[in-house]
Amino acid sequence: MAGSEKMHCRRWHLQPSPLERNAKNVKEVVATKTLLPGTRVQLWPKDTFFKYGVVTAVDRHYVTFKITLVHPGEKHYREGDIVKIHKSMLYVHIC
């Protein structure tokens, strides 16, 4: 992934749009619309060490990613890791 691609990521978080505020489960509605399998994302963009991945699965409570690119200083994640993250802990930029 080239350095210029990092600048084209959109922020994504679990805040409802005005039309979605009345939805029964807002987080699920937003996640289903935005994070589909195959979507490229940057995980926790404010972390010191960058991590990029691809969404592999989305269900009611979790989103599963395959890590595709990791900063060399990152100690917890490696390229190729499969990570399952609860939607309440999720903060990503869509690339």
C-alpha positions in Angstrom: 0.0 0.0 0.0 1.5 3.3 -1.1 1.8 6.2 1.3 -0.6 8.3 -0.8 -3.4 5.7 -0.2 -3.3 6.5 3.5 -4.5 10.0 2.8 -7.7 8.8 1.0 -9.2 6.8 4.0 -12.5 8.0 5.3 -13.2 8.0 9.0 -15.8 5.4 10.1 -17.3 5.0 13.6 -20.5 3.8 15.0 -22.3 7.2 15.2 -25.8 7.2 13.6 -26.9 9.5 10.8 -30.0 11.6 11.5 -32.1 9.1 9.5 -30.7 6.1 11.5 -31.3 7.5 15.0 -34.6 5.7 15.2 -33.3 2.4 14.1 -33.7 -0.5 16.5 -30.0 -1.4 16.5 -28.1 1.6 15.1 -24.6 -0.1 15.3 -25.7 -3.0 13.2 -27.4 -0.8 10.6 -24.3 1.3 10.1 -21.9 -1.6 10.1 -24.0 -3.6 7.6 -24.1 -0.6 5.2 -20.5 0.3 5.4 -18.3 -2.6 6.4 -18.8 -5.4 3.9 -16.5 -8.3 3.2 -13.6 -7.1 1.0 -13.6 -3.6 2.4 -10.0 -2.3 3.1 -9.6 -0.4 6.4 -7.0 1.0 8.7 -7.6 -0.3 12.2 -7.4 2.1 15.2 -5.9 5.0 13.1 -4.8 7.0 16.1 -2.5 4.3 17.3 1.3 4.9 17.1 1.8 1.9 14.7 -0.4 1.6 11.7 -2.4 -1.6 10.9 -4.3 -2.2 7.7 -6.7 -5.0 6.9 -9.5 -6.4 4.8 -13.0 -7.2 6.3 -13.6 -11.0 5.9 -16.9 -11.3 7.8 -19.5 -9.2 9.5 -22.0 -10.5 12.0 -24.4 -9.1 14.6 -21.7 -8.5 17.2 -18.3 -8.8 15.5 -16.3 -7.8 12.5 -13.5 -10.1 11.4 -10.4 -8.7 9.6 -7.4 -10.2 7.9 -4.3 -8.0 8.6 -2.6 -7.1 5.4 0.0 -4.4 6.3 1.6 -3.7 9.7 4.2 -1.1 10.9 7.4 -2.9 11.7 7.2 -1.6 15.3 3.8 -3.2 16.0 4.3 -6.0 18.6 0.7 -7.5 18.8 -0.3 -8.0 15.1 1.4 -9.5 12.1 0.5 -9.6 8.4 -1.8 -12.5 7.8 -3.3 -12.5 11.3 -7.1 -13.0 11.5 -8.6 -10.6 14.1 -12.2 -10.7 15.4 -13.2 -7.4 17.0 -16.4 -6.6 18.9 -18.3 -3.7 17.3 -18.2 -1.7 20.5 -14.4 -1.7 20.4 -14.1 -1.0 16.6 -12.6 2.2 15.2 -11.4 2.2 11.6 -10.8 4.3 8.5 -12.2 3.0 5.3 -9.6 3.1 2.5 
